[in-house]
Amino acid sequence: MAIIAAGTFTTMSGLLVDPLHTEFDWSRGTIGIAVSVNMVLYGLAAPFAAALMDKVGIRRVIAGALLIIAAGSSLTTIMTSSWQLVLFWGFLVGLGCGSVTMVFAATVANRWFVKRRGLVTGLLTAASVFGQFVFLPVLSSIIDHYQWRPAIMTIALTALIVVPFVWLLLRDHPADVGITAFGAREFAPKPSPVRGVARRTVRVLGTSVRTMPFWLLALTFAICGATTNGIMWSHFAPAAHDHGMPMTVAASMLAMIGIFNVVGTISSGWLTDRVDPRRLLCIFFALRGVSLLLLPILMTSTVQPQMIAFVILFGILDVATVPPTIALCREFYGEDSAIVFGWINASHQVGAGLMAFLGGVARDTTGSYTVVWIVAGSLCEAAALIALTIVRRTSSAGVLRTPQKSPDRGPF
């Protein structure tokens, strides 16, 4: 439920562009700055959240993040200046969402499962997009009938409602309920809290950046972010509206993408347990690139069969890159893989933020999104080739691990 609630916020930005432009007369580039900050903070918060979960527990981190999301989104409804949009929606909502989604899935999979981790990662990642097809059409309809503020308050209240369920039902480790992790042969006691959250997070980054797999994964994931959150979830609805498609219909297209996200991500998780993750990344990026390159000629004022085909294909591929990326992080970085993935996810959001901003600037400058779709598709084809250059080290002796120093004793 927590992932579903937070996932809804990551796709809400695209529905806000036109209403904010109309009410405040802010340019799409100005609005794009706030969206970019949101996406970058979404990424930067992730590795620190993963380390914080090792110190204070998953439950406290997730409950606190949901409260921050609710506060930031509620304050957005009373803003009067663009800098407030950057602070409330960009900083607070981005910080909260970044603490809930991707690293949450990676941490839960690592702690609670020994077998079927790929499938579990796919299921939890799919939950982050489940909210898209549940909430987006409803939110779009609310915006049409009651404007944008009631829509934001709807998901803010949803985040608040989830908090008590998280606090009462979520547990930090299998040992908390006296069971073993799925697939484990022996009972593992709950590890002691790891202090020095900030220092550990930075130390893991310092070690991982000295390895080539980190940079290759970070680059492919940055392109992933640029071609999903950065353009599709931020600019697809305004682009479709430019071609005469009603916003409610465009939001329904995004919701359909969300439906096929679930299918694609779960399938990707299942395949990750059985197929070389590098090859999966190559195939996913190559097909996504083709779909984006074709999108400019598929845009019309009505929903045509070719647009339905695009929605199905893009939906299957959209979040399918996450399980193989997490699997490769686990293979190379062992126990620190959740934190490493958090940093790689930060690159995802940097790419998303840059594309969200530059996409808005391109629309303001050229009056069209065509060049953005072409650039995005070309980047995906480059990512497909990069994925194949990652050299796997599958033996236990070859796993890259950060030095296992004694826990830091700093206050953070």
C-alpha positions, 0 to 999 in steps of 0.5 A: 500500500505504501509503494502504491501511494508513493508511486501515484505521486511520481506520475502526477506531475504530467497532469499538473503542467497544463493547469498550473500553466493556465492558472499561474501563467508559468512557463512549462520550463519553470514548472519543469524545474520543480518536476526536475527537483522532485525527480532528483530528490527522489533519486538522491534520497534513496541510498540514504533511506536504504542505510537508514532502514538498517539503523531505525528499521523499515517501518519508521522510515516508510511511515515518516516518508509518507508523512513528508509526502502528505505534508508537501502535497498539502502545502502545494495546494496553497502555494502562490509562487513558483519557488513554493512549487519547487520547495513543496512539490519538488523537495518535500514530495520528491524526498518522501517518494524517494524513500519509499519506492525502489530501495524499499523493494530491494531491501525487502527482497534482500531481507525476506527472501533468499530464493525468487528474489527477482520475482519478488522485486518485480512484484514490489516494483509493479506495486509502484505503478499499480497506483497509476492505473488505479488513480490517474483516470480518477485524478484526471477526472477530478482535475477536469471537474474540480481543478487540480487542488482537490486531486492533490488533496485526494492522494495526500489523504491516501498517503495519510491513511496508509501510515497507520497500516504501515505502523501496525502491520509492517515488520523490519525483519523475519526474525521479528515474527520468528520465521526464516527468510523464504528459501533460507535453510537456517534461522537468521537473527535480526542484525544489530542497528547499523549506525553512521547512516550518512557515513556508511552511505557515502563510504559505499558510494566511494567504494562502488564508484571505483568499479566499472559495473557501477558506472555502466549500470548508472548510465543505463539507468539514467537513460531509463529515467530520462525515457520514462519518468522524465518524458513519458510521465511528465510530458506524454499527457501535454504532448497528446493534448497538443494533438487534440486529445482530451487530457482525460483520454491521455491520462487513460492512456497512461493508466493503460501503460500502468496496467501493462507495467504490472505485467511487464515488471512481474514477467521481468522479475520471473525472467531475471531469475532465469536469464542473463540480466544484461541480455534482458536490459539490452532487449528491453532498451532496444524495444523501448527505443523503437517505440519512442522513435515511432511515437511522433507519427502515432500521435493523433487527436483520437485513440487509434489501434497503433496508439494502443499497440504503443501503450501495450509495448511501452507499458510492458517495457517501462519498469521492466529494467528494474529487476535485472538492474537490482539483480546485477547490483546484488551480484556485484555488491552483495550486502551493500547492494540496496545502498548501491542500487539507491545511488544508481537509482539517483542517476535514474532520477537525475536523467529523469529530471534533466529530461523533464526540464529539457523537454519543457524547454524544447516544447516552449522553444519549438512548439512541439515534442517531436525532437524530444521523442527522437532523442529519447529513442536514440538514447535507449538504443545506446543503452541497449549496447552499453548493457552488453558491455557489463562483465559479469562476475558470478562466482562467490570469489568474484563478488565485489563487496565494499570493505566490511569495516566496523559500523560507524559510531557517528550520530547520523 
